[in-house]
């Protein structure tokens, strides 16, 4: 799963996704982190393993930004391909 974190402000924001670590850059060798710095006027795409289905908080790790409402909820469920075997 990819999350695109866009920062339209003049400040940088350390963004954190609860319940996950993420990779930036090469998804095979990129470093895993639980917080990513999104610089001013930049966009960062992070790659998450969608292996912890729940309702998870995504927020800025600057407490005053979090308290001002810089947070959202990431929700997803575990999904399985339907069984397509033919019955005989």
PDB file with one MODEL, atoms N, CA, C and O in Angstrom:
MODEL        1
ATOM      1  N   UNK A   1       0.854  -1.157   0.000  1.00  0.00           N
ATOM      2  CA  UNK A   1       0.000   0.000   0.000  1.00  0.00           C
ATOM      3  C   UNK A   1       0.906   1.228   0.000  1.00  0.00           C
ATOM      4  O   UNK A   1       1.921   1.267   0.696  1.00  0.00           O
ATOM      5  N   UNK A   2       0.533   2.206  -0.772  1.00  0.00           N
ATOM      6  CA  UNK A   2       1.299   3.451  -0.810  1.00  0.00           C
ATOM      7  C   UNK A   2       0.486   4.587  -0.199  1.00  0.00           C
ATOM      8  O   UNK A   2      -0.723   4.692  -0.409  1.00  0.00           O
ATOM      9  N   UNK A   3       1.171   5.424   0.554  1.00  0.00           N
ATOM     10  CA  UNK A   3       0.577   6.659   1.059  1.00  0.00           C
ATOM     11  C   UNK A   3       1.374   7.818   0.484  1.00  0.00           C
ATOM     12  O   UNK A   3       2.605   7.821   0.516  1.00  0.00           O
ATOM     13  N   UNK A   4       0.665   8.789  -0.036  1.00  0.00           N
ATOM     14  CA  UNK A   4       1.306   9.999  -0.560  1.00  0.00           C
ATOM     15  C   UNK A   4       1.063  11.101   0.470  1.00  0.00           C
ATOM     16  O   UNK A   4      -0.073  11.505   0.715  1.00  0.00           O
ATOM     17  N   UNK A   5       2.153  11.574   1.064  1.00  0.00           N
ATOM     18  CA  UNK A   5       2.078  12.620   2.086  1.00  0.00           C
ATOM     19  C   UNK A   5       2.527  13.934   1.459  1.00  0.00           C
ATOM     20  O   UNK A   5       3.698  14.094   1.115  1.00  0.00           O
ATOM     21  N   UNK A   6       1.607  14.863   1.312  1.00  0.00           N
ATOM     22  CA  UNK A   6       1.901  16.143   0.668  1.00  0.00           C
ATOM     23  C   UNK A   6       1.899  17.255   1.712  1.00  0.00           C
ATOM     24  O   UNK A   6       0.971  17.367   2.513  1.00  0.00           O
ATOM     25  N   UNK A   7       2.934  18.064   1.693  1.00  0.00           N
ATOM     26  CA  UNK A   7       3.071  19.167   2.636  1.00  0.00           C
ATOM     27  C   UNK A   7       2.965  20.480   1.857  1.00  0.00           C
ATOM     28  O   UNK A   7       3.874  20.837   1.108  1.00  0.00           O
ATOM     29  N   UNK A   8       1.868  21.187   2.036  1.00  0.00           N
ATOM     30  CA  UNK A   8       1.659  22.471   1.364  1.00  0.00           C
ATOM     31  C   UNK A   8       2.048  23.655   2.238  1.00  0.00           C
ATOM     32  O   UNK A   8       1.800  24.803   1.871  1.00  0.00           O
ATOM     33  N   UNK A   9       2.653  23.387   3.389  1.00  0.00           N
ATOM     34  CA  UNK A   9       2.981  24.472   4.312  1.00  0.00           C
ATOM     35  C   UNK A   9       4.443  24.899   4.174  1.00  0.00           C
ATOM     36  O   UNK A   9       5.208  24.318   3.405  1.00  0.00           O
ATOM     37  N   UNK A  10       4.809  25.928   4.940  1.00  0.00           N
ATOM     38  CA  UNK A  10       6.184  26.421   4.954  1.00  0.00           C
ATOM     39  C   UNK A  10       7.030  25.758   6.038  1.00  0.00           C
ATOM     40  O   UNK A  10       8.190  26.125   6.230  1.00  0.00           O
ATOM     41  N   UNK A  11       6.457  24.785   6.749  1.00  0.00           N
ATOM     42  CA  UNK A  11       7.188  24.068   7.799  1.00  0.00           C
ATOM     43  C   UNK A  11       7.352  22.607   7.383  1.00  0.00           C
ATOM     44  O   UNK A  11       6.574  22.099   6.576  1.00  0.00           O
ATOM     45  N   UNK A  12       8.364  21.933   7.932  1.00  0.00           N
ATOM     46  CA  UNK A  12       8.480  20.496   7.696  1.00  0.00           C
ATOM     47  C   UNK A  12       7.714  19.761   8.787  1.00  0.00           C
ATOM     48  O   UNK A  12       7.539  20.283   9.888  1.00  0.00           O
ATOM     49  N   UNK A  13       7.259  18.552   8.481  1.00  0.00           N
ATOM     50  CA  UNK A  13       6.440  17.787   9.416  1.00  0.00           C
ATOM     51  C   UNK A  13       6.949  16.350   9.514  1.00  0.00           C
ATOM     52  O   UNK A  13       7.082  15.675   8.493  1.00  0.00           O
ATOM     53  N   UNK A  14       7.236  15.870  10.734  1.00  0.00           N
ATOM     54  CA  UNK A  14       7.574  14.468  10.935  1.00  0.00           C
ATOM     55  C   UNK A  14       6.274  13.656  11.043  1.00  0.00           C
ATOM     56  O   UNK A  14       5.607  13.685  12.077  1.00  0.00           O
ATOM     57  N   UNK A  15       5.925  12.947   9.991  1.00  0.00           N
ATOM     58  CA  UNK A  15       4.651  12.230   9.933  1.00  0.00           C
ATOM     59  C   UNK A  15       4.826  10.787  10.391  1.00  0.00           C
ATOM     60  O   UNK A  15       5.808  10.123  10.060  1.00  0.00           O
ATOM     61  N   UNK A  16       3.841  10.319  11.167  1.00  0.00           N
ATOM     62  CA  UNK A  16       3.902   8.996  11.785  1.00  0.00           C
ATOM     63  C   UNK A  16       2.607   8.244  11.504  1.00  0.00           C
ATOM     64  O   UNK A  16       1.517   8.800  11.637  1.00  0.00           O
ATOM     65  N   UNK A  17       2.733   6.971  11.113  1.00  0.00           N
ATOM     66  CA  UNK A  17       1.580   6.085  10.911  1.00  0.00           C
ATOM     67  C   UNK A  17       1.624   5.037  12.013  1.00  0.00           C
ATOM     68  O   UNK A  17       2.581   4.267  12.099  1.00  0.00           O
ATOM     69  N   UNK A  18       0.607   5.001  12.847  1.00  0.00           N
ATOM     70  CA  UNK A  18       0.568   4.008  13.921  1.00  0.00           C
ATOM     71  C   UNK A  18       0.460   2.599  13.340  1.00  0.00           C
ATOM     72  O   UNK A  18      -0.197   2.388  12.321  1.00  0.00           O
ATOM     73  N   UNK A  19       1.099   1.655  13.988  1.00  0.00           N
ATOM     74  CA  UNK A  19       0.958   0.246  13.624  1.00  0.00           C
ATOM     75  C   UNK A  19       1.756  -0.202  12.428  1.00  0.00           C
ATOM     76  O   UNK A  19       1.626  -1.352  12.011  1.00  0.00           O
ATOM     77  N   UNK A  20       2.581   0.659  11.857  1.00  0.00           N
ATOM     78  CA  UNK A  20       3.322   0.316  10.654  1.00  0.00           C
ATOM     79  C   UNK A  20       4.703   0.966  10.641  1.00  0.00           C
ATOM     80  O   UNK A  20       4.932   2.016  11.243  1.00  0.00           O
ATOM     81  N   UNK A  21       5.595   0.313   9.945  1.00  0.00           N
ATOM     82  CA  UNK A  21       6.809   0.975   9.488  1.00  0.00           C
ATOM     83  C   UNK A  21       6.654   1.105   7.982  1.00  0.00           C
ATOM     84  O   UNK A  21       5.841   0.408   7.374  1.00  0.00           O
ATOM     85  N   UNK A  22       7.419   1.982   7.392  1.00  0.00           N
ATOM     86  CA  UNK A  22       7.280   2.213   5.953  1.00  0.00           C
ATOM     87  C   UNK A  22       8.651   2.269   5.308  1.00  0.00           C
ATOM     88  O   UNK A  22       9.670   2.442   5.977  1.00  0.00           O
ATOM     89  N   UNK A  23       8.649   2.120   3.997  1.00  0.00           N
ATOM     90  CA  UNK A  23       9.870   2.235   3.212  1.00  0.00           C
ATOM     91  C   UNK A  23       9.751   3.438   2.300  1.00  0.00           C
ATOM     92  O   UNK A  23       8.672   3.766   1.808  1.00  0.00           O
ATOM     93  N   UNK A  24      10.879   4.086   2.088  1.00  0.00           N
ATOM     94  CA  UNK A  24      10.947   5.214   1.169  1.00  0.00           C
ATOM     95  C   UNK A  24      11.978   4.857   0.117  1.00  0.00           C
ATOM     96  O   UNK A  24      13.033   4.311   0.440  1.00  0.00           O
ATOM     97  N   UNK A  25      11.688   5.158  -1.127  1.00  0.00           N
ATOM     98  CA  UNK A  25      12.638   4.846  -2.192  1.00  0.00           C
ATOM     99  C   UNK A  25      12.482   3.417  -2.667  1.00  0.00           C
ATOM    100  O   UNK A  25      11.364   2.921  -2.808  1.00  0.00           O
ATOM    101  N   UNK A  26      13.589   2.762  -2.912  1.00  0.00           N
ATOM    102  CA  UNK A  26      13.582   1.393  -3.426  1.00  0.00           C
ATOM    103  C   UNK A  26      12.871   0.484  -2.433  1.00  0.00           C
ATOM    104  O   UNK A  26      13.347   0.304  -1.312  1.00  0.00           O
ATOM    105  N   UNK A  27      11.745  -0.086  -2.827  1.00  0.00           N
ATOM    106  CA  UNK A  27      10.945  -0.879  -1.892  1.00  0.00           C
ATOM    107  C   UNK A  27      11.616  -2.185  -1.505  1.00  0.00           C
ATOM    108  O   UNK A  27      11.230  -2.798  -0.510  1.00  0.00           O
ATOM    109  N   UNK A  28      12.604  -2.626  -2.259  1.00  0.00           N
ATOM    110  CA  UNK A  28      13.304  -3.857  -1.893  1.00  0.00           C
ATOM    111  C   UNK A  28      14.394  -3.595  -0.863  1.00  0.00           C
ATOM    112  O   UNK A  28      14.636  -4.434   0.005  1.00  0.00           O
ATOM    113  N   UNK A  29      15.053  -2.449  -0.945  1.00  0.00           N
ATOM    114  CA  UNK A  29      16.205  -2.193  -0.065  1.00  0.00           C
ATOM    115  C   UNK A  29      16.065  -0.939   0.773  1.00  0.00           C
ATOM    116  O   UNK A  29      16.944  -0.646   1.583  1.00  0.00           O
ATOM    117  N   UNK A  30      14.988  -0.191   0.603  1.00  0.00           N
ATOM    118  CA  UNK A  30      14.827   1.066   1.343  1.00  0.00           C
ATOM    119  C   UNK A  30      14.757   0.843   2.846  1.00  0.00           C
ATOM    120  O   UNK A  30      14.246  -0.178   3.306  1.00  0.00           O
ATOM    121  N   UNK A  31      15.269   1.796   3.604  1.00  0.00           N
ATOM    122  CA  UNK A  31      15.247   1.705   5.062  1.00  0.00           C
ATOM    123  C   UNK A  31      13.812   1.754   5.573  1.00  0.00           C
ATOM    124  O   UNK A  31      12.984   2.484   5.027  1.00  0.00           O
ATOM    125  N   UNK A  32      13.512   0.986   6.615  1.00  0.00           N
ATOM    126  CA  UNK A  32      12.184   0.994   7.235  1.00  0.00           C
ATOM    127  C   UNK A  32      12.199   1.992   8.383  1.00  0.00           C
ATOM    128  O   UNK A  32      13.120   2.007   9.199  1.00  0.00           O
ATOM    129  N   UNK A  33      11.161   2.828   8.435  1.00  0.00           N
ATOM    130  CA  UNK A  33      11.064   3.862   9.464  1.00  0.00           C
ATOM    131  C   UNK A  33       9.631   3.920   9.973  1.00  0.00           C
ATOM    132  O   UNK A  33       8.705   3.479   9.292  1.00  0.00           O
ATOM    133  N   UNK A  34       9.451   4.470  11.182  1.00  0.00           N
ATOM    134  CA  UNK A  34       8.083   4.668  11.663  1.00  0.00           C
ATOM    135  C   UNK A  34       7.657   6.129  11.580  1.00  0.00           C
ATOM    136  O   UNK A  34       6.491   6.453  11.807  1.00  0.00           O
ATOM    137  N   UNK A  35       8.600   7.010  11.255  1.00  0.00           N
ATOM    138  CA  UNK A  35       8.307   8.432  11.076  1.00  0.00           C
ATOM    139  C   UNK A  35       9.093   8.927   9.871  1.00  0.00           C
ATOM    140  O   UNK A  35      10.261   8.579   9.697  1.00  0.00           O
ATOM    141  N   UNK A  36       8.452   9.735   9.043  1.00  0.00           N
ATOM    142  CA  UNK A  36       9.119  10.268   7.853  1.00  0.00           C
ATOM    143  C   UNK A  36       9.013  11.794   7.853  1.00  0.00           C
ATOM    144  O   UNK A  36       7.948  12.349   8.121  1.00  0.00           O
ATOM    145  N   UNK A  37      10.119  12.462   7.552  1.00  0.00           N
ATOM    146  CA  UNK A  37      10.127  13.923   7.466  1.00  0.00           C
ATOM    147  C   UNK A  37       9.595  14.344   6.099  1.00  0.00           C
ATOM    148  O   UNK A  37      10.136  13.958   5.063  1.00  0.00           O
ATOM    149  N   UNK A  38       8.530  15.139   6.112  1.00  0.00           N
ATOM    150  CA  UNK A  38       7.975  15.675   4.875  1.00  0.00           C
ATOM    151  C   UNK A  38       8.343  17.157   4.861  1.00  0.00           C
ATOM    152  O   UNK A  38       7.780  17.959   5.607  1.00  0.00           O
ATOM    153  N   UNK A  39       9.287  17.500   4.010  1.00  0.00           N
ATOM    154  CA  UNK A  39       9.809  18.862   3.974  1.00  0.00           C
ATOM    155  C   UNK A  39       8.800  19.835   3.389  1.00  0.00           C
ATOM    156  O   UNK A  39       7.845  19.435   2.724  1.00  0.00           O
ATOM    157  N   UNK A  40       9.024  21.112   3.644  1.00  0.00           N
ATOM    158  CA  UNK A  40       8.154  22.172   3.171  1.00  0.00           C
ATOM    159  C   UNK A  40       7.955  22.093   1.656  1.00  0.00           C
ATOM    160  O   UNK A  40       8.911  21.971   0.890  1.00  0.00           O
ATOM    161  N   UNK A  41       6.690  22.166   1.250  1.00  0.00           N
ATOM    162  CA  UNK A  41       6.305  22.178  -0.170  1.00  0.00           C
ATOM    163  C   UNK A  41       6.765  20.928  -0.925  1.00  0.00           C
ATOM    164  O   UNK A  41       7.002  20.985  -2.131  1.00  0.00           O
ATOM    165  N   UNK A  42       6.893  19.799  -0.216  1.00  0.00           N
ATOM    166  CA  UNK A  42       7.332  18.552  -0.833  1.00  0.00           C
ATOM    167  C   UNK A  42       6.265  17.475  -0.655  1.00  0.00           C
ATOM    168  O   UNK A  42       5.359  17.605   0.168  1.00  0.00           O
ATOM    169  N   UNK A  43       6.392  16.418  -1.439  1.00  0.00           N
ATOM    170  CA  UNK A  43       5.543  15.237  -1.331  1.00  0.00           C
ATOM    171  C   UNK A  43       6.448  14.026  -1.165  1.00  0.00           C
ATOM    172  O   UNK A  43       7.462  13.895  -1.849  1.00  0.00           O
ATOM    173  N   UNK A  44       6.068  13.144  -0.248  1.00  0.00           N
ATOM    174  CA  UNK A  44       6.804  11.901  -0.023  1.00  0.00           C
ATOM    175  C   UNK A  44       5.825  10.747  -0.199  1.00  0.00           C
ATOM    176  O   UNK A  44       4.711  10.784   0.323  1.00  0.00           O
ATOM    177  N   UNK A  45       6.242   9.732  -0.931  1.00  0.00           N
ATOM    178  CA  UNK A  45       5.442   8.520  -1.083  1.00  0.00           C
ATOM    179  C   UNK A  45       6.112   7.441  -0.246  1.00  0.00           C
ATOM    180  O   UNK A  45       7.291   7.140  -0.431  1.00  0.00           O
ATOM    181  N   UNK A  46       5.345   6.859   0.680  1.00  0.00           N
ATOM    182  CA  UNK A  46       5.862   5.781   1.515  1.00  0.00           C
ATOM    183  C   UNK A  46       5.133   4.493   1.167  1.00  0.00           C
ATOM    184  O   UNK A  46       3.957   4.511   0.802  1.00  0.00           O
ATOM    185  N   UNK A  47       5.827   3.400   1.281  1.00  0.00           N
ATOM    186  CA  UNK A  47       5.290   2.073   0.990  1.00  0.00           C
ATOM    187  C   UNK A  47       5.086   1.335   2.312  1.00  0.00           C
ATOM    188  O   UNK A  47       6.033   1.146   3.075  1.00  0.00           O
ATOM    189  N   UNK A  48       3.846   0.917   2.578  1.00  0.00           N
ATOM    190  CA  UNK A  48       3.519   0.177   3.795  1.00  0.00           C
ATOM    191  C   UNK A  48       3.143  -1.253   3.438  1.00  0.00           C
ATOM    192  O   UNK A  48       2.528  -1.493   2.399  1.00  0.00           O
ATOM    193  N   UNK A  49       3.506  -2.194   4.286  1.00  0.00           N
ATOM    194  CA  UNK A  49       2.957  -3.546   4.173  1.00  0.00           C
ATOM    195  C   UNK A  49       1.598  -3.511   4.855  1.00  0.00           C
ATOM    196  O   UNK A  49       1.515  -3.253   6.056  1.00  0.00           O
ATOM    197  N   UNK A  50       0.540  -3.766   4.107  1.00  0.00           N
ATOM    198  CA  UNK A  50      -0.818  -3.709   4.660  1.00  0.00           C
ATOM    199  C   UNK A  50      -1.096  -5.011   5.407  1.00  0.00           C
ATOM    200  O   UNK A  50      -1.895  -5.839   4.969  1.00  0.00           O
ATOM    201  N   UNK A  51      -0.422  -5.173   6.538  1.00  0.00           N
ATOM    202  CA  UNK A  51      -0.521  -6.421   7.292  1.00  0.00           C
ATOM    203  C   UNK A  51      -1.053  -6.219   8.710  1.00  0.00           C
ATOM    204  O   UNK A  51      -0.933  -7.111   9.550  1.00  0.00           O
ATOM    205  N   UNK A  52      -1.631  -5.066   8.976  1.00  0.00           N
ATOM    206  CA  UNK A  52      -2.148  -4.760  10.304  1.00  0.00           C
ATOM    207  C   UNK A  52      -3.490  -4.046  10.165  1.00  0.00           C
ATOM    208  O   UNK A  52      -3.606  -2.883  10.550  1.00  0.00           O
ATOM    209  N   UNK A  53      -4.515  -4.725   9.618  1.00  0.00           N
ATOM    210  CA  UNK A  53      -5.787  -4.050   9.353  1.00  0.00           C
ATOM    211  C   UNK A  53      -6.443  -3.550  10.636  1.00  0.00           C
ATOM    212  O   UNK A  53      -6.556  -4.276  11.623  1.00  0.00           O
ATOM    213  N   UNK A  54      -6.866  -2.302  10.592  1.00  0.00           N
ATOM    214  CA  UNK A  54      -7.461  -1.670  11.766  1.00  0.00           C
ATOM    215  C   UNK A  54      -7.815  -0.237  11.392  1.00  0.00           C
ATOM    216  O   UNK A  54      -7.792   0.130  10.217  1.00  0.00           O
ATOM    217  N   UNK A  55      -8.136   0.557  12.381  1.00  0.00           N
ATOM    218  CA  UNK A  55      -8.269   2.002  12.222  1.00  0.00           C
ATOM    219  C   UNK A  55      -7.056   2.605  12.912  1.00  0.00           C
ATOM    220  O   UNK A  55      -6.934   2.539  14.136  1.00  0.00           O
ATOM    221  N   UNK A  56      -6.168   3.188  12.133  1.00  0.00           N
ATOM    222  CA  UNK A  56      -4.858   3.610  12.617  1.00  0.00           C
ATOM    223  C   UNK A  56      -4.682   5.116  12.438  1.00  0.00           C
ATOM    224  O   UNK A  56      -5.054   5.682  11.410  1.00  0.00           O
ATOM    225  N   UNK A  57      -4.116   5.742  13.445  1.00  0.00           N
ATOM    226  CA  UNK A  57      -3.901   7.176  13.402  1.00  0.00           C
ATOM    227  C   UNK A  57      -2.671   7.523  12.564  1.00  0.00           C
ATOM    228  O   UNK A  57      -1.628   6.882  12.690  1.00  0.00           O
ATOM    229  N   UNK A  58      -2.798   8.533  11.714  1.00  0.00           N
ATOM    230  CA  UNK A  58      -1.695   9.116  10.959  1.00  0.00           C
ATOM    231  C   UNK A  58      -1.612  10.564  11.423  1.00  0.00           C
ATOM    232  O   UNK A  58      -2.601  11.294  11.355  1.00  0.00           O
ATOM    233  N   UNK A  59      -0.435  10.990  11.897  1.00  0.00           N
ATOM    234  CA  UNK A  59      -0.366  12.338  12.470  1.00  0.00           C
ATOM    235  C   UNK A  59       1.041  12.907  12.404  1.00  0.00           C
ATOM    236  O   UNK A  59       2.020  12.188  12.200  1.00  0.00           O
ATOM    237  N   UNK A  60       1.112  14.214  12.582  1.00  0.00           N
ATOM    238  CA  UNK A  60       2.385  14.905  12.712  1.00  0.00           C
ATOM    239  C   UNK A  60       2.915  14.664  14.119  1.00  0.00           C
ATOM    240  O   UNK A  60       2.162  14.738  15.090  1.00  0.00           O
ATOM    241  N   UNK A  61       4.206  14.376  14.229  1.00  0.00           N
ATOM    242  CA  UNK A  61       4.805  14.091  15.535  1.00  0.00           C
ATOM    243  C   UNK A  61       5.163  15.356  16.304  1.00  0.00           C
ATOM    244  O   UNK A  61       5.639  15.260  17.435  1.00  0.00           O
ATOM    245  N   UNK A  62       4.950  16.537  15.732  1.00  0.00           N
ATOM    246  CA  UNK A  62       5.061  17.782  16.504  1.00  0.00           C
ATOM    247  C   UNK A  62       3.774  17.900  17.312  1.00  0.00           C
ATOM    248  O   UNK A  62       2.690  18.044  16.746  1.00  0.00           O
ATOM    249  N   UNK A  63       3.894  17.838  18.624  1.00  0.00           N
ATOM    250  CA  UNK A  63       2.711  17.794  19.483  1.00  0.00           C
ATOM    251  C   UNK A  63       1.755  18.955  19.229  1.00  0.00           C
ATOM    252  O   UNK A  63       0.541  18.757  19.197  1.00  0.00           O
ATOM    253  N   UNK A  64       2.282  20.151  19.049  1.00  0.00           N
ATOM    254  CA  UNK A  64       1.391  21.295  18.837  1.00  0.00           C
ATOM    255  C   UNK A  64       0.647  21.199  17.505  1.00  0.00           C
ATOM    256  O   UNK A  64      -0.452  21.740  17.379  1.00  0.00           O
ATOM    257  N   UNK A  65       1.221  20.523  16.516  1.00  0.00           N
ATOM    258  CA  UNK A  65       0.495  20.293  15.262  1.00  0.00           C
ATOM    259  C   UNK A  65      -0.586  19.237  15.464  1.00  0.00           C
ATOM    260  O   UNK A  65      -1.709  19.395  14.984  1.00  0.00           O
ATOM    261  N   UNK A  66      -0.252  18.164  16.173  1.00  0.00           N
ATOM    262  CA  UNK A  66      -1.247  17.126  16.465  1.00  0.00           C
ATOM    263  C   UNK A  66      -2.413  17.721  17.244  1.00  0.00           C
ATOM    264  O   UNK A  66      -3.574  17.470  16.918  1.00  0.00           O
ATOM    265  N   UNK A  67      -2.111  18.502  18.264  1.00  0.00           N
ATOM    266  CA  UNK A  67      -3.179  19.118  19.068  1.00  0.00           C
ATOM    267  C   UNK A  67      -4.022  20.097  18.260  1.00  0.00           C
ATOM    268  O   UNK A  67      -5.184  20.336  18.588  1.00  0.00           O
ATOM    269  N   UNK A  68      -3.435  20.668  17.200  1.00  0.00           N
ATOM    270  CA  UNK A  68      -4.183  21.591  16.337  1.00  0.00           C
ATOM    271  C   UNK A  68      -5.016  20.831  15.296  1.00  0.00           C
ATOM    272  O   UNK A  68      -5.760  21.447  14.533  1.00  0.00           O
ATOM    273  N   UNK A  69      -4.897  19.499  15.261  1.00  0.00           N
ATOM    274  CA  UNK A  69      -5.737  18.705  14.375  1.00  0.00           C
ATOM    275  C   UNK A  69      -5.025  18.096  13.190  1.00  0.00           C
ATOM    276  O   UNK A  69      -5.685  17.596  12.279  1.00  0.00           O
ATOM    277  N   UNK A  70      -3.698  18.119  13.164  1.00  0.00           N
ATOM    278  CA  UNK A  70      -2.976  17.554  12.027  1.00  0.00           C
ATOM    279  C   UNK A  70      -2.883  16.044  12.196  1.00  0.00           C
ATOM    280  O   UNK A  70      -1.829  15.492  12.511  1.00  0.00           O
ATOM    281  N   UNK A  71      -4.022  15.397  11.976  1.00  0.00           N
ATOM    282  CA  UNK A  71      -4.132  13.949  12.136  1.00  0.00           C
ATOM    283  C   UNK A  71      -5.299  13.455  11.307  1.00  0.00           C
ATOM    284  O   UNK A  71      -6.220  14.205  10.984  1.00  0.00           O
ATOM    285  N   UNK A  72      -5.241  12.191  10.973  1.00  0.00           N
ATOM    286  CA  UNK A  72      -6.343  11.547  10.265  1.00  0.00           C
ATOM    287  C   UNK A  72      -6.330  10.073  10.635  1.00  0.00           C
ATOM    288  O   UNK A  72      -5.461   9.622  11.382  1.00  0.00           O
ATOM    289  N   UNK A  73      -7.289   9.325  10.116  1.00  0.00           N
ATOM    290  CA  UNK A  73      -7.378   7.899  10.390  1.00  0.00           C
ATOM    291  C   UNK A  73      -7.203   7.136   9.087  1.00  0.00           C
ATOM    292  O   UNK A  73      -7.842   7.451   8.083  1.00  0.00           O
ATOM    293  N   UNK A  74      -6.340   6.139   9.107  1.00  0.00           N
ATOM    294  CA  UNK A  74      -6.161   5.214   7.998  1.00  0.00           C
ATOM    295  C   UNK A  74      -6.910   3.950   8.372  1.00  0.00           C
ATOM    296  O   UNK A  74      -6.613   3.343   9.401  1.00  0.00           O
ATOM    297  N   UNK A  75      -7.869   3.541   7.566  1.00  0.00           N
ATOM    298  CA  UNK A  75      -8.655   2.335   7.843  1.00  0.00           C
ATOM    299  C   UNK A  75      -8.580   1.389   6.658  1.00  0.00           C
ATOM    300  O   UNK A  75      -8.732   1.800   5.508  1.00  0.00           O
ATOM    301  N   UNK A  76      -8.347   0.126   6.953  1.00  0.00           N
ATOM    302  CA  UNK A  76      -8.441  -0.889   5.912  1.00  0.00           C
ATOM    303  C   UNK A  76      -8.733  -2.234   6.563  1.00  0.00           C
ATOM    304  O   UNK A  76      -8.503  -2.426   7.757  1.00  0.00           O
ATOM    305  N   UNK A  77      -9.234  -3.146   5.772  1.00  0.00           N
ATOM    306  CA  UNK A  77      -9.555  -4.492   6.254  1.00  0.00           C
ATOM    307  C   UNK A  77      -8.732  -5.504   5.473  1.00  0.00           C
ATOM    308  O   UNK A  77      -8.244  -5.220   4.379  1.00  0.00           O
ATOM    309  N   UNK A  78      -8.589  -6.680   6.049  1.00  0.00           N
ATOM    310  CA  UNK A  78      -7.916  -7.773   5.334  1.00  0.00           C
ATOM    311  C   UNK A  78      -8.873  -8.271   4.264  1.00  0.00           C
ATOM    312  O   UNK A  78     -10.035  -8.554   4.558  1.00  0.00           O
ATOM    313  N   UNK A  79      -8.408  -8.379   3.044  1.00  0.00           N
ATOM    314  CA  UNK A  79      -9.234  -8.808   1.923  1.00  0.00           C
ATOM    315  C   UNK A  79      -8.616 -10.037   1.300  1.00  0.00           C
ATOM    316  O   UNK A  79      -7.398 -10.113   1.137  1.00  0.00           O
ATOM    317  N   UNK A  80      -9.436 -10.987   0.956  1.00  0.00           N
ATOM    318  CA  UNK A  80      -8.948 -12.199   0.310  1.00  0.00           C
ATOM    319  C   UNK A  80      -9.644 -12.347  -1.027  1.00  0.00           C
ATOM    320  O   UNK A  80     -10.818 -12.008  -1.174  1.00  0.00           O
ATOM    321  N   UNK A  81      -8.899 -12.861  -2.011  1.00  0.00           N
ATOM    322  CA  UNK A  81      -9.491 -13.137  -3.314  1.00  0.00           C
ATOM    323  C   UNK A  81     -10.596 -14.164  -3.141  1.00  0.00           C
ATOM    324  O   UNK A  81     -10.445 -15.108  -2.366  1.00  0.00           O
ATOM    325  N   UNK A  82     -11.703 -13.995  -3.848  1.00  0.00           N
ATOM    326  CA  UNK A  82     -12.776 -14.995  -3.761  1.00  0.00           C
ATOM    327  C   UNK A  82     -12.280 -16.348  -4.268  1.00  0.00           C
ATOM    328  O   UNK A  82     -11.434 -16.418  -5.159  1.00  0.00           O
ATOM    329  N   UNK A  83     -12.809 -17.396  -3.700  1.00  0.00           N
ATOM    330  CA  UNK A  83     -12.457 -18.745  -4.126  1.00  0.00           C
ATOM    331  C   UNK A  83     -13.114 -18.988  -5.474  1.00  0.00           C
ATOM    332  O   UNK A  83     -14.341 -18.994  -5.575  1.00  0.00           O
ATOM    333  N   UNK A  84     -12.305 -19.191  -6.513  1.00  0.00           N
ATOM    334  CA  UNK A  84     -12.830 -19.340  -7.868  1.00  0.00           C
ATOM    335  C   UNK A  84     -12.790 -20.778  -8.367  1.00  0.00           C
ATOM    336  O   UNK A  84     -12.936 -21.020  -9.565  1.00  0.00           O
ATOM    337  N   UNK A  85     -12.593 -21.732  -7.466  1.00  0.00           N
ATOM    338  CA  UNK A  85     -12.579 -23.129  -7.902  1.00  0.00           C
ATOM    339  C   UNK A  85     -13.976 -23.551  -8.337  1.00  0.00           C
ATOM    340  O   UNK A  85     -14.978 -23.147  -7.748  1.00  0.00           O
ATOM    341  N   UNK A  86     -14.018 -24.349  -9.349  1.00  0.00           N
ATOM    342  CA  UNK A  86     -15.299 -24.857  -9.837  1.00  0.00           C
ATOM    343  C   UNK A  86     -15.718 -26.055  -8.990  1.00  0.00           C
ATOM    344  O   UNK A  86     -14.897 -26.905  -8.646  1.00  0.00           O
ATOM    345  N   UNK A  87     -16.980 -26.109  -8.666  1.00  0.00           N
ATOM    346  CA  UNK A  87     -17.466 -27.283  -7.952  1.00  0.00           C
ATOM    347  C   UNK A  87     -17.830 -28.347  -8.970  1.00  0.00           C
ATOM    348  O   UNK A  87     -18.373 -28.054 -10.035  1.00  0.00           O
ATOM    349  N   UNK A  88     -17.520 -29.586  -8.623  1.00  0.00           N
ATOM    350  CA  UNK A  88     -17.793 -30.689  -9.569  1.00  0.00           C
ATOM    351  C   UNK A  88     -18.832 -31.606  -9.022  1.00  0.00           C
ATOM    352  O   UNK A  88     -19.193 -32.588  -9.670  1.00  0.00           O
TER     353      UNK A  88
ENDMDL
END
